[in-house]
């Protein structure tokens, strides 16, 4: 993997991804038993209060069945406010100084932006069993989110954005490429998200030598370099905008794109498409040759959190391997908790292996930490592409 300016978190998290596929899925029953023993014991400190927990969240990463199980076990009602991008979450937290929310779910590479808005507080690490996490996944959080007075982010699930397509296309791993989205064969049949579509296009243009960018990592050096690269990507994209039937902005819109809006190919998150495949829909998620865009989402605590005991009761519950496995299976993403894979179905393990065949895990493209100027410029290009 190409190194970035945050090598500790990205390289260690990538190692955990490889471990999940090559070793964790083959771990013995003895190892699973040890992980279960090491799992946090649920302390019913919030039982008597029967309070509430207010989450600003990626809704598909907290399946309803798991949340209802938490309520049944604790008496704590969960109120979910969904968001569709980190920018939306940042704006909500900043505008209210975190009021109304106990937990928010940032992606791990957005640390500097969440630190800037000063709407979070550090976790009490004595009340969370951090040993329950896969160590290299935990380091993705601790490497960027350990600030002056403690840890501000802990992992939840990780996943990727890559190529999704109808099985009728006959695409295999050797053919899988972001470049397919821009080919005339798929005119009016593709779906993408504007921000990441330009990134995926840039990776393909770099891989084919058309717009060299060091796998798009040069865009993080300085504004001048970024604009020089993005100007070329943008021009290529605008000329081929007619390929796109829709721009998606959520798990639900990804699903509707394939099921109802006539899309046969797309650049999407992995979870929604894997869930569709489990439901019998003729769709496949696969990492492309240029590398799947890889992220890890976790939890941060609002500075205005009112339900502190409920927050830690929640972590006691979701850090059980059986709960983490259920979250991963229902959401279609990969777990961060050690031993969780033992509670995932054989079908989920098969879908994971199909999504990352051969050397796909070695090619993962991990989002670097963004300089403060990066995302506003990126979002400007994406918005202009969307309305062009």
C-alpha positions in Angstrom: 0.0 0.0 0.0 1.2 3.5 -0.8 2.1 5.3 2.4 0.4 8.6 3.3 1.2 11.2 5.9 -0.7 9.2 8.4 1.1 5.9 8.0 0.5 4.6 11.5 -3.3 4.5 11.4 -3.8 3.6 7.8 -1.2 0.9 7.5 -2.3 -0.7 10.8 -5.9 -0.7 9.9 -5.2 -2.2 6.5 -3.3 -4.9 8.3 -6.5 -5.7 10.2 -8.5 -5.8 7.0 -6.1 -8.5 5.6 -6.2 -10.3 8.9 -10.0 -10.4 8.8 -9.9 -12.2 5.5 -6.9 -14.5 5.8 -6.7 -15.5 9.4 -9.8 -14.3 11.3 -12.2 -16.1 9.1 -10.2 -19.3 9.7 -9.8 -18.8 13.5 -10.4 -21.8 15.7 -13.3 -22.3 18.1 -10.8 -22.0 20.9 -9.8 -18.5 19.8 -13.5 -17.6 19.6 -14.0 -18.8 23.1 -11.1 -16.7 24.3 -12.5 -13.6 22.6 -15.8 -14.2 24.3 -14.2 -14.5 27.7 -12.3 -11.3 27.1 -15.5 -9.5 25.9 -16.9 -6.8 28.2 -19.5 -7.8 30.7 -22.6 -5.7 30.5 -23.0 -3.6 33.6 -26.7 -2.7 34.1 -25.9 0.7 35.6 -28.6 2.4 33.4 -31.2 -0.3 34.0 -33.0 1.6 36.8 -33.1 4.9 35.0 -34.6 3.4 31.8 -33.3 6.5 30.1 -32.7 7.4 26.5 -29.8 7.5 24.1 -29.6 10.1 21.3 -27.5 9.1 18.3 -26.5 11.1 15.3 -25.6 8.2 13.0 -25.2 6.4 9.8 -28.5 4.5 10.2 -27.6 1.4 8.3 -24.6 0.8 10.6 -26.9 0.4 13.6 -29.5 -2.2 12.5 -33.0 -2.0 14.1 -32.9 -5.5 15.4 -29.7 -4.8 17.3 -31.0 -1.5 18.7 -34.3 -3.1 19.8 -32.2 -5.9 21.5 -30.3 -3.2 23.4 -33.6 -1.6 24.5 -35.0 -4.9 25.6 -31.9 -5.8 27.6 -31.5 -2.4 29.3 -34.8 -0.4 29.1 -32.9 2.4 27.3 -34.8 3.9 24.3 -32.6 4.7 21.3 -33.4 7.8 19.2 -31.6 7.8 15.9 -31.1 10.9 13.8 -29.5 9.8 10.5 -27.1 11.7 8.3 -25.7 11.0 4.9 -22.2 12.6 5.0 -19.6 13.7 7.5 -20.2 17.2 6.3 -23.8 17.0 7.4 -22.8 15.6 10.8 -20.3 18.3 11.3 -22.8 21.0 10.4 -25.4 19.6 12.8 -22.9 19.3 15.7 -21.5 22.7 15.1 -24.8 24.5 14.8 -26.1 23.1 18.1 -22.7 22.7 19.9 -23.7 19.0 20.2 -27.0 19.7 22.0 -29.6 17.0 21.5 -27.1 14.3 20.8 -25.1 11.9 23.1 -23.1 10.2 20.4 -22.1 11.0 16.8 -20.5 8.7 14.3 -17.5 10.4 12.5 -15.3 8.6 10.0 -11.8 8.2 11.5 -10.0 10.4 9.0 -12.2 13.5 9.8 -10.5 14.1 13.2 -9.2 17.6 12.5 -12.6 18.9 11.4 -14.4 17.5 14.4 -11.7 18.9 16.7 -12.0 22.3 15.2 -15.8 22.6 16.0 -15.2 21.9 19.7 -18.4 20.0 20.1 -17.0 16.8 21.6 -15.8 15.5 24.9 -13.3 12.8 25.7 -14.4 9.3 26.6 -13.8 7.9 30.1 -11.5 5.0 29.0 -12.0 3.3 32.3 -15.7 2.7 31.4 -15.0 1.1 28.0 -13.2 -2.2 27.5 -10.9 -1.1 24.7 -9.2 -4.5 24.7 -12.4 -5.9 23.0 -11.3 -4.2 19.7 -8.9 -5.7 17.1 -5.7 -3.8 18.1 -4.8 -2.4 14.7 -8.4 -1.2 14.1 -8.3 0.6 17.5 -5.1 2.3 16.5 -6.9 3.9 13.5 -8.8 5.9 16.1 -6.1 6.4 18.7 -3.6 7.5 16.1 -5.7 10.5 15.1 -8.2 11.1 17.9 -6.1 11.1 21.1 -6.1 14.8 21.9 -4.8 16.8 24.9 -7.2 15.3 27.5 -8.0 11.9 26.2 -9.5 9.7 23.4 -12.3 11.2 21.4 -13.1 8.4 18.9 -13.5 4.6 19.1 -14.1 2.2 16.2 -17.4 0.7 15.1 -17.3 -0.8 11.6 -15.1 -0.4 8.5 -16.0 -0.8 4.9 -15.3 0.3 1.4 -16.7 2.0 -1.7 -16.0 0.3 -4.9 -17.7 -1.2 -8.0 -21.2 -2.6 -7.9 -23.0 -4.1 -10.8 -25.8 -6.3 -12.0 -24.8 -9.9 -12.6 -26.0 -9.6 -16.2 -23.0 -7.4 -17.0 -20.6 -10.5 -16.6 -17.9 -8.3 -15.0 -15.1 -10.2 -13.2 -12.2 -9.1 -11.0 -9.8 -8.8 -13.9 -12.2 -6.4 -15.6 -13.4 -4.5 -12.5 -12.3 -0.9 -12.8 -13.6 2.6 -12.0 -13.0 3.3 -15.7 -16.0 1.2 -16.6 -18.4 3.8 -15.1 -17.3 6.2 -17.8 -17.6 4.0 -20.8 -20.2 4.5 -23.5 -21.6 1.0 -22.9 -23.1 2.2 -19.6 -24.4 5.6 -20.7 -27.5 6.4 -18.6 -27.1 3.2 -16.6 -24.6 4.2 -13.8 -24.9 5.7 -10.3 -22.2 7.4 -8.3 -21.8 9.9 -5.5 -20.1 13.1 -6.9 -17.4 13.5 -4.3 -16.1 9.9 -4.5 -16.8 9.5 -8.2 -14.1 12.1 -8.9 -11.7 10.3 -6.6 -12.4 7.0 -8.3 -12.0 8.5 -11.7 -8.7 10.1 -10.6 -7.4 6.7 -9.4 -8.2 5.2 -12.8 -6.7 8.1 -14.7 -3.6 7.7 -12.6 -3.4 4.0 -13.1 -3.7 4.4 -16.9 -1.1 7.2 -17.0 -3.5 9.9 -18.2 -3.4 12.1 -15.1 -0.5 11.1 -12.8 -1.3 11.7 -9.1 0.5 9.1 -7.0 -2.8 7.3 -6.5 -4.5 10.7 -5.8 -2.3 11.2 -2.7 -0.5 14.2 -4.3 -3.9 16.0 -4.0 -3.3 16.2 -0.2 0.1 18.0 -0.6 -1.1 21.6 -1.2 -4.0 23.4 -2.8 -2.2 24.2 -6.1 -1.3 20.6 -6.7 -4.8 19.5 -5.8 -6.5 22.0 -8.2 -4.1 21.1 -11.0 -5.1 17.4 -10.8 -8.8 18.0 -10.1 -9.1 20.4 -13.0 -8.1 17.6 -15.4 -10.4 15.0 -13.6 -13.3 17.5 -13.6 -13.0 18.2 -17.3 -13.0 14.5 -18.1 -16.0 13.9 -15.9 -18.2 16.7 -17.2 -17.8 15.4 -20.8 -19.2 12.1 -19.7 -21.8 13.1 -17.2 -24.5 11.6 -19.3 -23.4 8.2 -18.1 -25.1 8.7 -14.8 -28.7 7.9 -14.2 -28.6 9.2 -10.6 -26.4 10.5 -7.9 -26.8 8.6 -4.7 -26.6 10.0 -1.2 -27.6 7.2 1.1 -27.8 3.4 1.5 -31.5 3.6 0.5 -30.8 5.5 -2.7 -28.1 3.0 -3.7 -30.7 0.2 -3.4 -33.3 2.1 -5.3 -30.8 2.9 -8.0 -30.4 -0.7 -8.8 -33.8 -2.0 -7.9 -36.0 0.7 -9.4 -34.2 3.3 -11.4 -32.5 1.2 -14.0 -28.9 1.4 -12.9 -26.8 -1.7 -13.8 -23.4 -0.4 -12.5 -22.3 2.0 -9.9 -19.6 3.2 -7.5 -21.2 2.5 -4.1 -20.7 1.5 -0.5 -20.3 -2.2 0.0 -22.9 -2.7 2.8 -26.1 -1.9 0.9 -25.2 -4.0 -2.1 -24.2 -7.0 0.0 -27.5 -6.7 1.8 -29.3 -6.7 -1.6 -27.4 -9.8 -2.7 -28.4 -11.6 0.5 -32.0 -10.7 -0.3 -31.7 -12.4 -3.7 -31.1 -9.3 -5.8 -28.8 -9.9 -8.9 -26.1 -7.5 -7.8 -22.5 -7.8 -6.8 -20.1 -5.6 -4.9 -16.4 -5.9 -5.8 -13.2 -4.0 -5.1 -11.8 -2.6 -8.4 -8.3 -3.0 -9.6 -7.4 0.5 -8.6 -8.3 -0.2 -5.0 -11.5 0.1 -3.0 -11.9 3.4 -1.1 -11.7 2.4 2.5 -13.1 4.0 5.6 -13.7 3.3 9.3 -16.6 4.8 11.2 -16.7 5.1 14.9 -18.3 6.9 17.8 -17.5 10.3 19.4 -19.3 11.7 22.4 -21.1 15.1 22.2 -19.8 17.8 24.6 -23.5 18.3 25.4 -24.3 14.6 26.1 -26.9 14.3 28.9 -27.2 10.5 29.0 -23.7 9.5 30.1 -24.5 6.3 31.9 -26.6 5.2 28.9 -23.6 5.9 26.6 -21.4 3.4 28.5 -24.2 0.9 28.8 -24.5 1.1 25.0 -20.8 0.3 24.6 -21.0 -2.6 27.0 -23.7 -4.1 24.8 -22.2 -3.5 21.3 -18.7 -4.7 22.3 -20.0 -8.2 22.9 -18.7 -10.3 20.0 -22.1 -11.7 19.3 -23.6 -8.2 19.1 -20.8 -6.9 16.9 -21.2 -9.9 14.6 -24.9 -9.2 14.3 -24.2 -5.6 13.4 -21.8 -6.6 10.7 -24.1 -9.2 9.2 -27.2 -7.0 9.2 -25.4 -3.9 7.9 -23.1 -5.7 5.4 -19.9 -4.0 6.8 -16.9 -5.4 8.6 -16.6 -5.5 12.4 -14.0 -3.9 14.6 -14.5 -6.2 17.6 -12.3 -9.3 18.1 -14.2 -12.5 17.7 -17.2 -10.9 16.0 -16.6 -12.9 12.8 -17.5 -16.1 14.7 -21.0 -14.7 14.9 -21.3 -13.8 11.3 -23.1 -16.1 8.9 -21.4 -18.3 6.3 -23.1 -16.3 3.7 -21.6 -13.0 5.0 -18.1 -14.5 5.0 -18.7 -15.7 1.4 -19.8 -12.2 0.4 -16.7 -10.7 2.0 -14.4 -13.0 0.2 -16.2 -12.4 -3.1 -15.9 -8.6 -2.6 -12.2 -8.8 -2.0 -10.8 -11.5 -4.3 -7.2 -12.3 -5.0 -5.0 -9.3 -4.1 -7.8 -6.8 -3.5 -7.1 -6.3 0.2 -3.5 -5.4 -0.7 -4.8 -2.6 -2.9 -7.2 -0.9 -0.5 -7.1 2.9 -0.7 -7.4 4.3 2.8 -8.6 7.8 3.1 -5.8 10.0 4.6 -6.4 12.6 7.2 -7.6 15.7 5.2 -5.9 19.1 5.5 -8.4 21.8 6.6 -8.5 23.2 3.0 -9.0 19.9 1.2 -12.7 19.0 1.7 -14.1 22.5 0.9 -12.2 22.4 -2.4 -13.2 18.8 -3.1 -16.8 19.5 -2.4 -16.8 22.5 -4.7 -15.6 20.4 -7.6 -18.2 17.7 -6.7 -21.1 20.2 -6.6 -20.1 21.8 -9.9 -19.9 18.4 -11.5 -23.4 17.6 -10.1 -25.0 20.7 -11.5 -23.0 21.0 -14.7 
